[in-house]
Amino acid sequence: METQGKGIQEVLDAKIEKSVAILKENLNTVRAGRANPALLDKVTVEYYGAPTPLKAIANISVPDPRSLLVAPFDPKSLHEVEKAINIANIGINPSNDGKSIRLQVPSLTEERRKELTKIVHKFAEDAKIAIRNERREANERLKKQEKDSELTEDDLKNEEKQVQKKTDDAISDIDKITLKKEAEILEV
């Protein structure tokens, strides 16, 4: 009987893991004053009529801590890449030298750091909400199993405790990840 609840626990683990991975992915796109190729992860270029991720059509490198170098594999796409970076509104103006695009990552102002911190906290809160929703769904499935006599009342309580512990652990992880990113942003 207890194996019924285990399937729900495994699904919950996978969904929590996915929520944390999405948070990390979102945080990578937040500029922290240092050049990071992940800043361009969400940039899509109109390439031969199809929206294509920038990293699929160009080499992105970090020649120094304050700049990114974008070298398209197809030199004819240089103008489209520059246009896509401008449209992405990442707060960096591209500089086109005819062969590649250089992005100078400016130092962050105190005001911009505070804005970025708010964005980080919003991403973290979204992840926490997603995890709490998963907790609620898992508990509802467990209660349904108990109602259908697939779980005993004691098993239900134990499973709900496990769900709560996993939720608490995930939220604690999110807080740690958020604090680390915040420190990175506020570092001068």
N, CA and C of each residue as an Amber inpcrd file, in Angstrom:
protein
   564
   0.8170000  -1.2040000   0.0000000   0.0000000   0.0000000   0.0000000
   0.8540000   1.2570000   0.0000000   1.9690000   1.2290000   0.7280000
   2.7960000   2.4170000   0.8580000   3.4590000   2.7940000  -0.4680000
   3.5760000   1.8590000  -1.3890000   4.2110000   2.1520000  -2.6730000
   3.3870000   3.1490000  -3.4820000   2.0780000   3.2110000  -3.2290000
   1.2310000   4.1830000  -3.9360000   1.7320000   5.6000000  -3.6680000
   1.9870000   5.8970000  -2.3990000   2.4510000   7.2290000  -2.0210000
   3.8460000   7.5100000  -2.5570000   4.6560000   6.4730000  -2.7170000
   6.0280000   6.6570000  -3.2080000   6.0330000   7.2250000  -4.6190000
   5.1160000   6.7860000  -5.4750000   5.0380000   7.3210000  -6.8410000
   4.7810000   8.8150000  -6.8200000   3.9360000   9.2380000  -5.9140000
   3.6270000  10.6630000  -5.7700000   4.8720000  11.4030000  -5.2930000
   5.6220000  10.7980000  -4.3670000   6.8510000  11.4180000  -3.8600000
   7.8700000  11.6000000  -4.9870000   7.9990000  10.5920000  -5.8540000
   8.9530000  10.6670000  -6.9630000   8.5540000  11.7500000  -7.9540000
   7.2660000  11.8630000  -8.2250000   6.7680000  12.9140000  -9.1160000
   7.0540000  14.2810000  -8.4960000   6.8050000  14.3960000  -7.1930000
   7.0680000  15.6550000  -6.4900000   8.5520000  16.0100000  -6.5640000
   9.4300000  15.0230000  -6.3370000  10.8740000  15.2670000  -6.4340000
  11.2480000  15.8200000  -7.8070000  10.7210000  15.1930000  -8.8480000
  11.0420000  15.6160000 -10.2210000  10.5510000  17.0370000 -10.4820000
   9.3470000  17.3500000 -10.0110000   8.7960000  18.6850000 -10.2540000
   9.5410000  19.7520000  -9.4560000   9.9430000  19.4200000  -8.2400000
  10.7230000  20.3590000  -7.4280000  12.0720000  20.6130000  -8.1070000
  12.7020000  19.5330000  -8.5650000  13.9880000  19.6530000  -9.2510000
  13.8640000  20.5520000 -10.4820000  12.7640000  20.3800000 -11.2130000
  12.5400000  21.1870000 -12.4110000  12.3400000  22.6600000 -12.0440000
  11.5980000  22.9370000 -10.9820000  11.3690000  24.3210000 -10.5470000
  12.6850000  24.9880000 -10.1550000  13.5320000  24.2640000  -9.4480000
  14.8300000  24.8180000  -9.0390000  15.7200000  25.0420000 -10.2720000
  15.6710000  24.1090000 -11.2300000  16.4710000  24.2630000 -12.4530000
  16.0220000  25.4910000 -13.2520000  14.7090000  25.7030000 -13.3200000
  14.1820000  26.8750000 -14.0270000  14.6310000  28.1490000 -13.3160000
  14.6120000  28.1420000 -11.9870000  15.0750000  29.3070000 -11.2350000
  16.5390000  29.6020000 -11.5780000  17.3750000  28.5740000 -11.5610000
  18.8000000  28.7660000 -11.8560000  18.9860000  29.3160000 -13.2710000
  18.2110000  28.7770000 -14.2050000  18.2810000  29.2400000 -15.5960000
  17.8860000  30.7200000 -15.6870000  16.8130000  31.0880000 -15.0070000
  16.3680000  32.4840000 -15.0070000  17.4000000  33.3980000 -14.3620000
  18.0040000  32.9500000 -13.2650000  18.9990000  33.7650000 -12.5820000
  20.2530000  33.9650000 -13.4310000  20.5670000  32.9990000 -14.2820000
  21.7280000  33.1370000 -15.1620000  21.5460000  34.2820000 -16.1510000
  20.3150000  34.6180000 -16.4600000  20.0720000  35.6920000 -17.4190000
  20.1080000  37.0670000 -16.7610000  20.2100000  37.1140000 -15.4350000
  20.2900000  38.3920000 -14.7300000  21.7580000  38.8110000 -14.6830000
  22.0320000  39.9720000 -15.2100000  23.4060000  40.4690000 -15.3100000
  23.9210000  40.8480000 -13.9350000  25.1210000  40.3980000 -13.6040000
  25.6860000  40.6770000 -12.2900000  26.9470000  41.5320000 -12.3620000
  27.1130000  42.2880000 -13.4430000  28.2710000  43.1530000 -13.5500000
  29.4710000  42.4950000 -14.2000000  29.4490000  41.1800000 -14.3360000
  30.5180000  40.4450000 -15.0020000  29.9730000  39.8900000 -16.3000000
  30.8320000  39.7550000 -17.2850000  30.4180000  39.1760000 -18.5590000
  30.1250000  37.6880000 -18.3580000  28.9900000  37.2450000 -18.8510000
  28.5860000  35.8540000 -18.7240000  27.7970000  35.4870000 -19.9810000
  28.2290000  34.4850000 -20.7420000  27.5160000  34.1090000 -21.9650000
  26.0330000  33.7950000 -21.7350000  25.6690000  33.4110000 -20.5010000
  24.2640000  33.1020000 -20.2010000  23.3700000  34.3360000 -20.3560000
  23.9660000  35.5280000 -20.3550000  23.1810000  36.7490000 -20.5620000
  22.4560000  36.7070000 -21.9040000  23.0270000  35.9660000 -22.8550000
  22.4720000  35.9210000 -24.2040000  21.6360000  34.6610000 -24.4610000
  21.3930000  33.8550000 -23.4310000  20.6550000  32.5920000 -23.6070000
  19.2500000  32.7790000 -24.1820000  18.5920000  33.8510000 -23.8160000
  17.2080000  34.0410000 -24.2660000  17.1080000  34.8480000 -25.5630000
  18.2530000  35.2120000 -26.1540000  18.2550000  35.9860000 -27.3970000
  17.9900000  35.0410000 -28.5670000  16.9840000  35.3850000 -29.3670000
  16.6950000  34.6010000 -30.5690000  16.8640000  35.5040000 -31.7940000
  17.4680000  34.9420000 -32.8180000  17.7750000  35.6670000 -34.0430000
  16.8750000  35.1580000 -35.1550000  16.3620000  36.0780000 -35.9660000
  15.5770000  35.7030000 -37.1450000  16.5900000  35.2510000 -38.1930000
  16.7500000  33.9430000 -38.3440000  17.7770000  33.3870000 -39.2280000
  17.0960000  32.5670000 -40.3160000  17.1790000  33.0250000 -41.5500000
  16.5030000  32.4110000 -42.6960000  15.0200000  32.1860000 -42.4140000
  14.4030000  33.2110000 -41.8230000  12.9610000  33.1830000 -41.5920000
  12.5050000  32.4190000 -40.3640000  13.4310000  31.8520000 -39.6140000
  13.0370000  31.0790000 -38.4260000  13.7190000  31.6580000 -37.1900000
  12.9680000  31.8010000 -36.0700000  13.6120000  32.2670000 -34.8420000
  14.5690000  31.1830000 -34.3300000  15.8340000  31.5500000 -34.1800000
  16.8780000  30.5980000 -33.8030000  17.6250000  31.1290000 -32.5870000
  17.9090000  30.2860000 -31.5940000  18.6890000  30.7540000 -30.4430000
  20.0610000  31.2570000 -30.9070000  20.4920000  32.3640000 -30.3320000
  21.7720000  32.9690000 -30.7210000  22.9230000  31.9730000 -30.5980000
  22.9310000  31.2000000 -29.5160000  24.0610000  30.2840000 -29.3130000
  24.1090000  29.1610000 -30.3560000  23.0240000  28.9960000 -31.1310000
  23.0160000  27.9660000 -32.1740000  23.6570000  28.4760000 -33.4700000
  23.7470000  29.8070000 -33.6240000  24.2900000  30.3390000 -34.8830000
  25.5500000  31.1790000 -34.6810000  26.0390000  31.2530000 -33.4230000
  27.2290000  32.0640000 -33.1700000  28.0400000  31.4980000 -32.0160000
  29.3150000  31.7980000 -32.0630000  30.2020000  31.4370000 -30.9580000
  30.2220000  32.6190000 -29.9900000  29.9520000  32.3530000 -28.7190000
  29.9400000  33.4180000 -27.7090000  31.0960000  33.1570000 -26.7570000
  31.9970000  34.1470000 -26.6680000  33.1530000  33.9710000 -25.7880000
  33.2900000  35.1630000 -24.8500000  34.1320000  34.9860000 -23.8220000
  34.3730000  36.0240000 -22.8310000  35.8710000  36.3590000 -22.8900000
  36.2550000  37.3300000 -23.7350000  37.6760000  37.6570000 -23.8470000
  38.2570000  38.2950000 -22.5800000  37.4350000  39.0090000 -21.8290000
  37.8670000  39.5830000 -20.5540000  36.6390000  39.7040000 -19.6500000
  36.8190000  39.9640000 -18.3500000  35.6900000  39.9590000 -17.4040000
  34.5750000  40.9660000 -17.7100000  34.8540000  41.9640000 -18.5290000
  33.8570000  43.0000000 -18.8010000  33.2930000  42.9800000 -20.2190000
  33.6210000  41.9540000 -21.0190000  33.0870000  41.9580000 -22.3790000
  32.7630000  40.5560000 -22.8820000  31.8320000  40.5380000 -23.8300000
  31.4500000  39.3180000 -24.5250000  31.7580000  39.5200000 -25.9990000
  32.1470000  38.4520000 -26.6800000  32.4150000  38.5140000 -28.1020000
  31.4980000  37.5010000 -28.7860000  30.6790000  37.9980000 -29.7030000
  29.7400000  37.1390000 -30.4260000  30.2200000  37.0600000 -31.8670000
  30.6160000  35.8660000 -32.3050000  31.1140000  35.6550000 -33.6670000
  30.1720000  34.7010000 -34.3950000  29.2970000  35.2370000 -35.2540000
  28.3710000  34.3610000 -35.9930000  29.1270000  33.4030000 -36.9130000
  28.6290000  32.1750000 -37.0270000  29.2440000  31.1960000 -37.9110000
  29.0810000  31.6450000 -39.3600000  27.9580000  32.3110000 -39.6620000
  27.6760000  32.8350000 -40.9950000  27.8260000  34.3590000 -40.9400000
  28.9010000  34.9020000 -41.5350000  29.1320000  36.3490000 -41.4530000
  27.9700000  37.1900000 -41.9860000  27.1660000  36.6190000 -42.8880000
  26.0310000  37.3620000 -43.4540000  24.9400000  37.6230000 -42.4140000
  24.9480000  36.8670000 -41.3230000  23.9170000  37.0270000 -40.2930000
  24.2880000  38.0560000 -39.2310000  25.4340000  38.7010000 -39.3820000
  25.9330000  39.6540000 -38.3810000  24.9110000  40.7440000 -38.0650000
  24.3230000  41.3250000 -39.1010000  23.3360000  42.3960000 -38.8970000
  22.1140000  41.8810000 -38.1250000  21.6530000  40.6830000 -38.4620000
  20.4850000  40.1050000 -37.7810000  20.7960000  39.8110000 -36.3080000
  22.0170000  39.3470000 -36.0480000  22.4300000  39.0640000 -34.6690000
  22.4450000  40.3600000 -33.8610000  23.0140000  41.4190000 -34.4470000
  23.0680000  42.7160000 -33.7670000  21.6550000  43.2260000 -33.4680000
  20.7790000  43.0860000 -34.4470000  19.3830000  43.5150000 -34.2890000
  18.7050000  42.7310000 -33.1560000  18.9290000  41.4140000 -33.1170000
  18.3160000  40.5650000 -32.0940000  18.8010000  40.9370000 -30.6920000
  20.0800000  41.2690000 -30.5680000  20.6230000  41.6600000 -29.2600000
  19.9820000  42.9700000 -28.8050000  19.8090000  43.9010000 -29.7490000
  19.1380000  45.1640000 -29.4100000  17.7000000  44.9300000 -28.9790000
  16.9960000  44.0730000 -29.7000000  15.5860000  43.7770000 -29.3960000
  15.4570000  43.0780000 -28.0380000  16.4420000  42.2410000 -27.6840000
  16.3840000  41.4760000 -26.4270000  16.4220000  42.3810000 -25.2020000
  16.8610000  43.6200000 -25.3620000  16.8490000  44.6020000 -24.2730000
  17.5640000  44.0890000 -23.0200000  18.8170000  43.6780000 -23.2050000
  19.5870000  43.1720000 -22.0680000  20.3880000  44.2800000 -21.3860000
  20.2410000  45.4990000 -21.8780000  20.9080000  46.6330000 -21.2370000
  22.3460000  46.8300000 -21.6830000  22.7300000  46.2110000 -22.7950000
  24.0880000  46.3530000 -23.3260000  23.9750000  46.6690000 -24.8120000
  24.6820000  47.7010000 -25.2440000  24.6630000  48.0510000 -26.6700000
  25.7470000  47.2820000 -27.4070000  25.3650000  46.5930000 -28.4870000
  26.3520000  45.8410000 -29.2590000  27.2170000  46.7630000 -30.1230000
  28.4640000  46.3660000 -30.3010000  29.3990000  47.1020000 -31.1510000
  29.8400000  46.1570000 -32.2680000  29.4880000  46.4940000 -33.5030000
  29.7370000  45.6470000 -34.6560000  31.0270000  46.0830000 -35.3430000
  31.9990000  45.1560000 -35.4860000  33.2510000  45.5040000 -36.1690000
  33.3430000  44.9050000 -37.5700000  32.2270000  44.3840000 -38.0860000
  32.2030000  43.8150000 -39.4270000  32.4060000  42.3080000 -39.4480000
  33.0170000  41.7470000 -38.4120000  33.2430000  40.3000000 -38.3370000
  32.5650000  39.6950000 -37.1200000  32.5120000  40.4800000 -36.0580000
  31.9240000  39.9960000 -34.8150000  31.2570000  41.1590000 -34.0830000
  30.6010000  40.8230000 -33.0010000  29.9310000  41.8330000 -32.1930000
  30.5200000  41.7700000 -30.7920000  30.9350000  42.9200000 -30.3120000
  31.4930000  43.0020000 -28.9680000  30.4590000  43.6810000 -28.0740000
  30.2780000  43.1060000 -26.8960000  29.3540000  43.6680000 -25.9120000
  30.1680000  44.0480000 -24.6790000  30.2450000  45.3310000 -24.3830000
  30.9400000  45.8010000 -23.1880000  29.9340000  45.8180000 -22.0400000
  30.1870000  45.0330000 -21.0280000  29.2940000  44.9580000 -19.8710000
  29.6570000  46.1120000 -18.9350000  28.7680000  47.1110000 -18.8320000
  29.0910000  48.2540000 -17.9790000  28.9870000  47.8960000 -16.4980000
  29.6760000  48.6770000 -15.6820000  29.5430000  48.5040000 -14.2370000
  28.1180000  48.8670000 -13.8590000  27.6010000  48.1770000 -12.8690000
  26.2250000  48.4260000 -12.4530000  26.1550000  49.6080000 -11.4920000
  25.1450000  50.4490000 -11.6820000  24.9120000  51.5290000 -10.7290000
  24.1890000  50.9420000  -9.5250000  24.2050000  51.6670000  -8.4210000
  23.5310000  51.1910000  -7.2040000  22.0420000  50.9760000  -7.4760000
  21.4470000  51.9100000  -8.2290000  20.0190000  51.8080000  -8.5510000
  19.7300000  50.5440000  -9.3710000  20.5840000  50.2740000 -10.3700000
  20.4010000  49.0990000 -11.2250000  20.6010000  47.8150000 -10.4070000
  21.5320000  47.8280000  -9.4740000  21.7430000  46.6540000  -8.6150000
  20.4760000  46.3420000  -7.8190000  19.8420000  47.4010000  -7.3020000
  18.6070000  47.2070000  -6.5220000  17.4920000  46.6650000  -7.4170000
  17.4020000  47.1720000  -8.6510000  16.3950000  46.6670000  -9.6010000
  16.6300000  45.1810000  -9.8780000  17.8990000  44.8260000 -10.1280000
  18.2270000  43.4270000 -10.4150000  17.9350000  42.5300000  -9.2150000
  18.1680000  43.0460000  -8.0130000  17.8610000  42.2820000  -6.8070000
  16.3630000  42.0040000  -6.7270000  15.5530000  42.9970000  -7.0820000
  14.0970000  42.7950000  -7.0880000  13.7030000  41.7220000  -8.1020000
  14.3540000  41.7440000  -9.2650000  14.0660000  40.7350000 -10.2910000
  14.4260000  39.3460000  -9.7630000  15.5800000  39.2430000  -9.1060000
  16.0200000  37.9580000  -8.5340000  14.9890000  37.4590000  -7.5210000
  14.5060000  38.3680000  -6.6630000  13.5230000  37.9730000  -5.6540000
  12.2060000  37.5400000  -6.3060000  11.8420000  38.1750000  -7.4190000
  10.6100000  37.7730000  -8.1160000  10.7760000  36.3620000  -8.6930000
  11.9250000  36.0860000  -9.3070000  12.1860000  34.7390000  -9.8220000
  12.1200000  33.7160000  -8.6860000  12.7020000  34.0630000  -7.5440000
  12.7080000  33.1470000  -6.3930000  11.2880000  32.9160000  -5.8890000
  10.5160000  33.9830000  -5.7990000   9.1350000  33.8460000  -5.3190000
   8.3000000  33.0000000  -6.2760000   8.5160000  33.1860000  -7.5910000
   7.8090000  32.3640000  -8.5840000   8.1490000  30.8890000  -8.3880000
   9.4210000  30.5900000  -8.1250000   9.8310000  29.1940000  -7.9100000
   9.1900000  28.6390000  -6.6390000   9.1460000  29.4490000  -5.5860000
   8.5270000  29.0000000  -4.3300000   7.0350000  28.7260000  -4.5280000
   6.3710000  29.5950000  -5.2740000   4.9390000  29.3980000  -5.5460000
   4.7350000  28.0990000  -6.3060000   5.5900000  27.8500000  -7.2980000
   5.4760000  26.6100000  -8.0820000   5.6440000  25.3940000  -7.1720000
   6.5900000  25.4530000  -6.2610000   6.8370000  24.3220000  -5.3570000
   5.6640000  24.1430000  -4.3870000   5.1230000  25.2490000  -3.8850000
   3.9610000  25.1390000  -2.9840000   2.7610000  24.5450000  -3.7210000
   2.6030000  24.9160000  -4.9960000   1.5110000  24.3330000  -5.7950000
   1.7150000  22.8310000  -5.9610000   2.9600000  22.4220000  -6.1670000
   3.2530000  20.9860000  -6.2940000   2.9510000  20.2680000  -4.9820000
   3.2680000  20.9150000  -3.8520000   2.9620000  20.3290000  -2.5410000
   1.4530000  20.1180000  -2.4080000   0.6860000  21.1560000  -2.7770000
  -0.7710000  21.0660000  -2.6670000  -1.3060000  19.9230000  -3.5370000
  -0.8120000  19.8360000  -4.7770000  -1.2690000  18.7650000  -5.6770000
  -0.8980000  17.3840000  -5.1340000   0.3090000  17.2470000  -4.6030000
   0.7380000  15.9510000  -4.0490000  -0.1530000  15.5660000  -2.8700000
  -0.4400000  16.5310000  -1.9900000  -1.2990000  16.2450000  -0.8380000
  -2.7130000  15.8750000  -1.2750000  -3.2210000  16.5390000  -2.3110000
  -4.5510000  16.1980000  -2.8140000  -4.5810000  14.7750000  -3.3690000
  -3.5180000  14.3850000  -4.1080000  -3.4580000  13.0220000  -4.6490000
  -3.3680000  11.9920000  -3.5120000  -2.5920000  12.3240000  -2.4740000
  -2.4810000  11.4150000  -1.3270000  -3.8260000  11.2580000  -0.6290000
  -4.5500000  12.3600000  -0.4320000  -5.8680000  12.2960000   0.2270000
  -6.8430000  11.4750000  -0.6040000  -6.7470000  11.6140000  -1.9270000
  -7.6140000  10.8300000  -2.8020000  -7.2950000   9.3420000  -2.6490000
  -5.9900000   9.0110000  -2.5540000  -5.6080000   7.6110000  -2.3650000
  -6.1290000   7.0780000  -1.0340000  -6.1050000   7.9250000  -0.0080000
  -6.6090000   7.4820000   1.2910000  -8.1310000   7.2680000   1.1990000
  -8.8020000   8.1820000   0.5270000 -10.2610000   8.0840000   0.3650000
 -10.6290000   6.8110000  -0.4050000  -9.7790000   6.4770000  -1.4080000
 -10.0180000   5.2690000  -2.2100000  -9.4920000   4.0050000  -1.5180000
  -9.0950000   4.1320000  -0.2540000  -8.5690000   3.0340000   0.5670000
  -7.2780000   2.4330000   0.0180000  -6.5000000   3.2380000  -0.7200000
  -5.1990000   2.7760000  -1.2020000  -4.1150000   3.0670000  -0.1640000
  -4.3820000   4.0200000   0.7400000  -3.4610000   4.3710000   1.8210000
  -4.2180000   4.3550000   3.1380000  -3.5160000   3.9650000   4.2080000
  -4.1470000   4.0550000   5.5260000  -3.9890000   5.4880000   6.0260000
  -4.6960000   5.8100000   7.0890000  -4.6110000   7.1610000   7.6480000
  -3.1890000   7.4480000   8.1430000  -2.5560000   6.4500000   8.7620000
  -1.1720000   6.6260000   9.2360000  -0.2090000   6.8400000   8.0660000
  -0.3910000   6.0380000   7.0030000   0.4470000   6.2070000   5.8130000
   0.2620000   7.6100000   5.2310000  -0.9750000   8.0810000   5.1970000
  -1.2750000   9.4180000   4.6750000  -0.4970000  10.4720000   5.4550000
  -0.5460000  10.3760000   6.7790000   0.1630000  11.3580000   7.6330000
   1.6700000  11.3160000   7.3630000   2.2290000  10.1090000   7.2620000
   3.6630000   9.9680000   6.9910000   4.0290000  10.5580000   5.6270000
   3.2120000  10.2570000   4.6260000   3.4710000  10.7810000   3.2800000
   3.3740000  12.3050000   3.2600000   2.3700000  12.8490000   3.9510000
   2.2100000  14.3100000   4.0000000   3.4080000  14.9620000   4.6930000
   3.9450000  14.2950000   5.7350000   5.1420000  14.8230000   6.4120000
   6.3250000  14.8460000   5.4570000   6.4580000  13.7830000   4.6690000
   7.5570000  13.7320000   3.6940000   7.4020000  14.8310000   2.6440000
   6.1820000  15.0350000   2.1790000   5.9160000  16.0870000   1.1950000
   6.3020000  17.4430000   1.7850000   5.9190000  17.6870000   3.0390000
   6.2270000  18.9640000   3.6810000   7.7420000  19.1380000   3.8540000
   8.4250000  18.0640000   4.2280000   9.8810000  18.1500000   4.4070000
  10.5620000  18.4750000   3.0770000  10.1340000  17.8140000   2.0010000
  10.7150000  18.0850000   0.6830000  10.4520000  19.5290000   0.2600000
   9.2600000  20.0220000   0.5720000   8.9090000  21.4050000   0.2390000
   9.7940000  22.3740000   1.0180000   9.9310000  22.1310000   2.3150000
  10.7670000  22.9960000   3.1590000  12.2230000  22.9940000   2.6740000
  12.7500000  21.8070000   2.3420000  14.1270000  21.7000000   1.8550000
  14.3090000  22.4750000   0.5470000  13.3410000  22.3430000  -0.3550000
  13.4330000  23.0320000  -1.6490000  13.3880000  24.5450000  -1.4640000
  12.5230000  25.0180000  -0.5810000  12.4190000  26.4620000  -0.3390000
  13.7040000  26.9700000   0.3040000  14.2950000  26.1770000   1.1800000
  15.5760000  26.5390000   1.7850000  16.6610000  26.6310000   0.7060000
  16.6770000  25.6770000  -0.2270000  17.6380000  25.7070000  -1.3410000
  17.4420000  26.9690000  -2.1800000  16.2020000  27.2970000  -2.4610000
  15.8990000  28.4990000  -3.2520000  16.4180000  29.7410000  -2.5430000
  16.2190000  29.8030000  -1.2240000  16.7150000  30.9520000  -0.4550000
  18.2380000  31.0540000  -0.5500000  18.9380000  29.9220000  -0.4660000
  20.4010000  29.9270000  -0.5600000  20.8540000  30.3950000  -1.9420000
  20.2150000  29.8710000  -2.9850000  20.5530000  30.2450000  -4.3600000
  20.3210000  31.7450000  -4.5570000  19.2050000  32.2370000  -4.0260000
  18.8470000  33.6490000  -4.1590000  19.8570000  34.5360000  -3.4380000
  20.2360000  34.1620000  -2.2200000  21.2160000  34.9520000  -1.4690000
  22.5580000  35.0040000  -2.1900000  22.9620000  33.8850000  -2.7780000
  24.2220000  33.8380000  -3.5050000  24.1770000  34.7850000  -4.7120000
  23.0710000  34.7520000  -5.4580000  22.9320000  35.6130000  -6.6380000
  22.8740000  37.0780000  -6.2150000  22.1610000  37.3500000  -5.1200000
  22.0530000  38.7200000  -4.6160000  23.4320000  39.2450000  -4.2240000
  24.2210000  38.4310000  -3.5560000  25.5780000  38.8410000  -3.1710000
  26.4200000  39.1240000  -4.4030000  26.2480000  38.2940000  -5.4300000
  26.9770000  38.4770000  -6.6940000  26.6110000  39.8200000  -7.3450000
  25.3380000  40.1700000  -7.3000000  24.8590000  41.4190000  -7.8930000
  25.3530000  42.6270000  -7.0920000  25.3050000  42.5240000  -5.7830000
  25.6550000  43.6580000  -4.9340000  27.1660000  43.8360000  -4.7780000
  27.9360000  42.8410000  -5.2100000  29.4020000  42.9160000  -5.1410000
  29.8890000  44.0200000  -6.0720000  30.7140000  44.9200000  -5.5410000
  31.1900000  46.0520000  -6.3500000  32.5420000  45.7420000  -6.9500000
